[in-house]
Structures are given as structure tokens and as C-alpha cells.
Amino acid sequence: MKTNYREINTIEGLDTAIRKLRHVNRKRGEELKAMIIGIKDIYTPRALVTEGFRRATHTISFWGIALNMVRFTRRLLTKKK
């Protein structure tokens, strides 16, 4: 399927090779556009922030934070009485 460019001897052969190259380049360009659109759909600002937050906080114990919030709220409520 590949063209051997050393064997091009005529203008018609050159035109055929150029048309084939343009077709291949156009096809690759369309594939690249589709890939870029797919990447843009994946990497939205919301997705980037969510992923960053998830990676940054995966070692934080949310149960500990929730327990401390409950304790703090209890202390505030008992002080008012």
C-alpha cells in the first residue's frame, strides 16, 4: 500500500502520490480532531478539580473530621445551657 517515491517518473504518478498523501493526511487530521474532542470532554475544569481534591485528600480520615465536628458541636451546645 505504501508508495515507492523513487519509482515516480511522470507527472501523473506524482499527482497520484500527492492525492494519496493528501487523503492520508486528511484522514489523520480527522482522527486527531476526534481524539482532541474526546480529551476535552474528559478533562473539564470540574473533573480536574475533583481529581485533584481526591488525590490530595485520600489520606485524610473523613470519619475523624466528622467525629471532631460532632464533638465541637456538642461542646457548643452544652456551653449555652
Steps between C-alpha positions, in 0.01 A plus 500: 500500500794732556619698203859460391584861420823407322296338224299815413603596146204693363286795599197268520681276748598804702141628500374159613753488782407853610128410501571191710706704747229766528239231564714339770573838661133598493404169660765537771387858563141385553618229740706755690203739527281219636769410754535862613123535542499182709781632717322834545188314617703305759709786637236754594582751775260321733663163436849643553404662832320186617795277411746738667288512814466121505875448461587762759257373763518125462708474818271722712259313725159653443359296789742675732396840365132413537556375857683820594219709350244312711713545813544872427126544445424315824738726690335809355155373590595406856665839563180687412291312757 
